[in-house]
Amino acid sequence: MRRRTLFPIVLVAGVLVAGFHVGPAATDAVPVPQPLKSAERITCAANRHFLLRTDAERAQIQIGNRRLELQRAPSAISQRYRSEEATLMLDGEFIAFVPKGDAGWTDCRHARIAPASIPKG
């Protein structure tokens, strides 16, 4: 009778242990892409602006209805993104953005949002 009692316990334990080894190993795991950061407004000279979202592999630029997708490129001096349509370089406060055929994007910076004042009284 003791044998019959142990058999279901051993069977359940074996299934649980086997379940932990089924599937790809941790080293075979596919990396999950990180979400893009929230859109950030970039302002440039001549009252031009665009929205920018980045992650470790790509940048998305929104100019009105136009959307550009740029891939990260190697650079020793800044974060650099590029595509057939544009090049983007980020270095602290400095932002260089050159879309194909339009060199008019100069003096680009992260938009400064002034904190709202609290009314007194």
N, C-alpha and C positions, 0 to 999 in steps of 0.2 A: 504494500500500500504506500510505503514511503517513496518508492520509485515513481509512482503515478503523480504524486504531489509535486515532486521536483521537476518533472518533465515540462509542465507549462511555464514554470519560472525560468528554466534554462532556455526554453524556446523564445520567450519574450526578451530575455537578456541578449540572446544571440541576434535577434532582429534589431534591437536597439543599437547594439554595437555595429552591426553591418550597415545600418542606416547612416551612421556617422562617416562611413568610408565610401559611400556611393556618390558619384558625381566627380567633377574635376577637383584636383588638388588645389590648395590655396595658392600655390605658385602658378597655376594655370588660369587664375582668375582674370577675367577681362576687366580692364580699368573702366570705371564708371565716369563718363564725362562730367566735369564740374559745371554747374550752371553759370551762365554769364552774370556779371555784376549788374546791379541796377543801372539803368540808363543815366548818364551824366551829361549835363549840358556843357558844351564847349563853345566859347565865344571867341570871335576873331575880329580883326580890323574890318572896317567898312560895314559894320553891323551884320556880319555874317555869323552864323552859328550852326551847329549840328549836335545830334545826340550820339553818344559813344557808349558802347557796352563792350567789355573785354573779359577774357579769361586767359588761362595759361597758353592756349593754342590758337585763339582767334580774336578778332575784333569785328564788331558790327557798327557801321556808321549809318545814321539815318539823316538825310538832308531832304526835308519836305517829304515827298512821296518816294524818293529814291533811296534804296537800301543797298549798301555795299558790304560784302563779306570779305575780310582780309585774314590771311593766315599768318601766324607768328613766324618771323624769320630771325636767323641768328644775328646778333649784334653785340659787340663788346661795350658799346657806350650808351645804349638805351634799349627800351622795349620797342621792337620794330615789327610792324605788320605790313603785309603787301599782298597785292593781287594784280590782275591785268588792268584793273580800273583805278587803283590808287596806292599810295604809300602813306603810312602813318608812323611817326616816331614819338614816343613818350619818354620824357626825361624830367621827372619831378614836375615843376610848374610849366616847363617848356613843352609845347606840342607842335610838331610839324606835320601838316596834312597837305598832301599834293594829289588831288584827283587828276586823272588823265585829261589833258587839254585845258586845265584851269589852274594857273599858278597864283590866283588872286586870294588864296587863303593864307593870310599872313597874321602874325602876332596872335596866335591862338593860345588860349588859356582856359583852365577850369573856371567855370562861372562862379562868381562870388555871390552868395546869397546873404544879404544883410539880415541879421536877426530882427524879428519884429519887436517894436518897443512896447512896453507894458504901460498902459495909461495910468497916470497917478490919480488917486482920488477915490 
